[in-house]
Amino acid sequence: MATSAIGPACLTQTAVVYCNNFMLVLHLQILISIIIDMSAQINIWRILVVTITWTRNISIKVLPGLGTIISIPIVHLVVLHLT
């Protein structure tokens, strides 16, 4: 029983020390990833608003068949959650 508690304790202590040592770097990485995510989302919405079309049709124009490949898992998940 005592050895099973070593793993979580070691991970917790390592995480605390690691986060304390690199806190500024981690904050900067999170901020940069948020900025990149926001710019990508704004760009996608801008394309959708300008073209006034469905995302499936845009993906078909980019790569034929991609719209179907993208929509199959989405429809599958919706059907699974509704039943």
Contacts in CASP RR format, 6 or more apart in sequence:
PFRMAT RR
TARGET T0000
AUTHOR 0000-0000-0000
METHOD contacts of the structure
MODEL  1
MATSAIGPACLTQTAVVYCNNFMLVLHLQILISIIIDMSAQINIWRILVV
TITWTRNISIKVLPGLGTIISIPIVHLVVLHLT
19 26 0 8 1.000
47 58 0 8 1.000
48 55 0 8 1.000
48 58 0 8 1.000
51 58 0 8 1.000
55 70 0 8 1.000
56 67 0 8 1.000
56 68 0 8 1.000
56 70 0 8 1.000
56 71 0 8 1.000
59 65 0 8 1.000
59 66 0 8 1.000
59 67 0 8 1.000
59 70 0 8 1.000
60 66 0 8 1.000
60 67 0 8 1.000
60 68 0 8 1.000
END
